[in-house]
Amino acid sequence: MRALTFAPGKQGTLELAEIDDPAPGEGELLVEGLALGVCGTDKELANGEYGWAPEGADRMVIGHESLGRVKTAPEGSDFAAGDLVVGVVRRPDPEPCGACARGQFDSCRNGDYTERGIKQLDGYGSELWTVEAEYAVKLDPELSDVGVLLEPMSVLAKAWDQIDRIGSRAWFEPKSVLVTGAGPIGLLAALIGARRGLEVHVYDHNDHGPKPKLVADLGAAYHHESMAAAVEAAKPDIVIEATGVADLVFDAISATGAFGITCLTGVSSAGRTSDVDAGGVNRQIVLENDVVFGTVNANLDHYAEAARQLAEADRAWLRRMITRRVPLGRFEEAFRGEPDDVKVVIDLTGG
């Protein structure tokens, strides 16, 4: 079968290779790969910035945003041939920390977790893949064209879950949310905010392309002039930062009103400096009872909630988020950004 493989830590090694078909082990599904989402993490891996191959291997299969169709399933499982599925990314460490032992492997304390396509486990970027039944998520069969969005949606399901938990420390009745960045994570954050009945504002530097219309069709306001103007218009109770741009991170922290919550989902590049009034930021957080938190990855509960969110969302709107579909044989095009990209997907069934 064909698979996208790379040598972790080595730039320019991503290639389409012929490898052996996988053989499902006990309790595993055999899945035909349908689509693979490409995100910033995948580009960093392909660029040699990090990544950890399976033990004893020099290369690994890339890909953590999966979508496939079951070919065979273990007897007695909740799956059958033909089911549409997504594979969960993270696995708890063999000697689990307290969080991993309780199913909260997204909040692993010791860092010994593994991740499909990223850390010590082959990913989902192949024509066939296997996955343990307990780490597979069944999707509504109507989601075959947008189900690849489940993994990024799981990140937002977790983010909003954490926002709710933090808000519950006292009376919390938010009215507005400001999302910084109109990439896939930002747009899905805005989608959930709109579905919750919040006043949604999105700030992004693009003033053309599909992003403004995608935001407008959620009933949300799109801002591109300046972060200050977006904050003034939104007066947000919640900010979800989805760019990782260092200056925007601190602008986001300062944007909320009293008892505000800022959720950081973007990962900033190391080594970049910014002039920040640290004392002023600290004073505001303390005197306003604000909370700033970071979030990454998702557990099984979040995947289940993400599947529900996708099933209930406007499918035509979700389809418009996927702005390019690239055949597997031309995978390089998916790793090269284009000006109007939102979400780029590799068709694993294509030529």
N, C-alpha and C positions, 0 to 999 in steps of 0.2 A: 504494500500500500504506500501511498505518498504521505509524507509528513513534513512539516516545517521544523527543522532542527537547527540548533546553534550551540556554540561552545561558550558557556558562561564566562564573562569577564574578557572576552576577545571580540573586538569590534570587527564587523564585516564578515562574520561567519554564518549568518542566517542563510539557509538554503533549503530548497525543496529536494528531499531525498527519498529513496525507496528503502523502507524498513520492513521488518517482518510484521505480519498481521498480529494483533494482540490476542492472547488466549485468556478468556475470562476465568478468574479463579473462583473459589467457593464464595457464594454470596454476591457475585459481581454481575453487572449487566454488560452485554456487548452492544455497543451503540454505533450506528452510522453517523459520522459527523456531517452536519448540515451547514453550519455557519460558525464563524469565529470572529468575535469583535476585536478590534485593535485599539488600544488606548496608549496613554503616555508611558505606562509601565512597560508595555511590550516594546516600545521604541527605545526606551532606556536599556532594556535587556539586549535588544539587537545591537545597540551601540556599545555594548561591552561594559556598561557602567556597574552592573552587579549581576547576580544570579548564581545559583548553586546547583550543580549537576547531581543526579542520583549517585549514591555510593558506588564507586568502582567504574563510573562512566565519565567520559570527557565531554559528551554532548547530551542534549536533552531536547524534547519536543516542547516548543513554546505554546502559549495560549492558555488563558484562564477565563475568558468570556465565551462560554460554550453554548451550543445548541445541537441536539442530535435526536435521532429516532431509534428506539430500542429494536434490536434485531433478535436477541435472546435474553431471557430473564430467568433468575433462579426460581425454582418451584417454591410456592408459598410466599413469594414476595408480593408487593403491591403493584408490580409492573408486569406488562405484557408486551409482546412484539407489536410494534406500531406506535407505542406511546411516545409522545414528545417530551424530552427531558433536557435538563441542564445539570451539569456536574458542579458540586460545591468546590470551592477553591482550597480552603484551608483544612488541615487535619491536626488534631491535638498531638502533642508530643507523646512518645511511648511511655514515659513516666510523667503523667500529667500533673501540671500545677493545679491549684485549687480551682481556678476558673475553668481550665480545660476539662477537669474531672466532672464539672457540672454542666457541660455542653456549651460553655462560653469561650470556645477556643479562639474567637475573634479578639478576646481580651487576655490572651496568654501572658503570664507574668514572667516566665523564664526564657522565652524566645526560642524554645526547642520545637516549635510547631514546624510542619512542612506545608508546602503550597504547590498545587498543580501548575506547572509551567513556569514557576518562579524559583522555588526552593526545594530541591531534592526529589521532586516528583515530576514525571513527564506531564506535559500539559495536554490540551484538547485540540491542538492544531494538526489533526490527522484525519484521514478518511474513515478510520475506525478507531474507537477508543473504548476502554473499559472503565467502570466506576462501581464502587461498592453501593449496593442498593440503599444503604442508610445515608449515603452522601449524594443521592440523586433526587432531583426535584421534578415532579410531574407537572406539566403545564397543560392548560386548556388547549385542545387540538387546534382551535382557531388562531393560536398565536404563532403559527409556523413561520410567518414572515417577520415577526418582531420579538420572538422569544429570546433572541440573543441579547436583548437588553436586560434580561433578568439579573445578571450579576451586578451591573452598575445600579440597577434599581434596588438590589439588596443593600447596597451601601447607604442609600437614602432611607430605606426602611429602618435601618439601624439608627441613622442620624436623627430622624424624627422620633423614634422610640426614646433615645437618650434625651432629646429636648423635652419630651413629656415628663420623663422621670425627674429631670432637674427642675422643671417648672413646678412640679408637685411639692417642692419643699415649702411653698406658701401659696396663697391665692394666686392663680395664674390664668389669665384670660386674654391671650395675645390677640391683637387685631391685625398686625401687619408683619410681613417678612420681606427682607431684602436679600436677594441672592446675587452674589458677585461671580460673574462668569456664566456665559450661556453655551458652554459645551454640554456634553451628555449629562454629566453629574448636575450641573446647574439647572438645566432644563427639567430633569426629573425631580429635582428638589422643588422647582416652581410648580410642576404638575401636582405634586402631593400637597403643596401649600394651597393651591387653588381648589383642589378637591376637599380640603378641610374648611373651605369657606373664608380663608384669610385674604386680606388685601395683599397682593403679590407685586413686588417690584424686582426687576432684574437689571443689573448693570453689566454692560459689556462694551468693549471699545469698538466693535463692529457697528457700522451704521448702514450696512447693506447686507445682501445675501439672505439666507433663510431664517436667521435667528430672530430678527425683529417680528416677523410674521408669526413664527412659532409661539413667541411670547404673547403677542397680541391675541392669538386664537385661544389662549388660556384665560382671557379676560384680564391679563396682567399688564402692567406698565413696563415699557422698555426704555432704558436710559443709556445713552452713550456719550453724553457731553462731558460729565465729570462725576466722580464719586460723591463729591460734596453736593451736587445737585440731586443725585439719586437719594442721598440720605435726607436732604431737606424735604423731598417729595414723599418719601416713604415713612419717615419718623418711625423706624422699625422697632418692634418689640423683640424680633428674632433676626439674626443675620446668619446666613449660611454662606461661607466663603469657599468658593470652588475653583480658585485660580492658582493658589500657591504663590502669587506675586507678593513679595515681602512687604512692599509699601501698602498694598491693598489689605493685607492681613491686619496691619495695625490700624488702618482706616476703619476696617470692619469692627475691630474691638471697640473703637471709640464711637461707633455709629448708634448703638442702641440707647434707649432711654433707661430709666431706673428699673432694676430687676430684669435687665436684658440678658439674653442668651446669645452667645456667638459660637457657632459650630464651625470648626476648621476641617474641611475635607481635602483641600489642595495641599500637595507636598512641595515645599519651597526648595529651591536649589541651595546647597550649602555654599558658604564662602562669599555671599553677597552681603554688603553692609548697608544699613539705612540709618538716617538720623531720626531717633525716636526720643521723645520726652518720656523716659521710663517712669519718672516720678509722677507725671501727670496721668499716665495710663494707670498706674497703680492706685492713685488717689481716686480716679473715677470708678474703677472696679470695686474698690472697698466701699466708698461712700454711696454707691448705687446698688450694692448687693448684686453686681453683675457676675456672670459666669462665662468663662471661655474654656472650651474643651475641644479636643481633637478626636477624630474617629476614623477608623480604617477597618476594612474587611467586614464580615457578617457571619452570624451563626445560623443554625437551621431555622430558628423561629423567624429571623429576618428574611431568609429566603422564602419561607411560606407566605409572609406578609407581602413580599415583593411580587410573588406569583399572583396574589389576590389583586394587588394594585394594577398590574399589567392587564389582567383579565377584565377589570372594570373600567379601564381607561379607554379613551377614544382611539381606536385602532388606526384610523386614518392619520391622526396626529402623530402617533408613534412611528408609523411608516415614514413620515416626512422627516423624522429625526435621522433616519439612516440615509445619508445623502450620497453615499457611493457603495456599490457592491462590486467587489473585485474577484475574478476567477482565481482559483488556487494557483494555476499556472502562471499568473501575473502578480503574485503576492507582493512583489517589490513596490508596486503602485500603492498598496495599502499603507506602506510605511513612509510614504512621501506625502506630506501635507499639501492640501490645496486650499486656496483662499476661502471657499464656501463650505468647507468640510464641517459637519457636526459629528456624525458617527460614521465610521468607515468599517465595513464588514467584508470578510473574505468568504466567498462561497466555496465550501469544501467539496461540493459536488461538481464544480465547474471545471473547465479545461485548463 
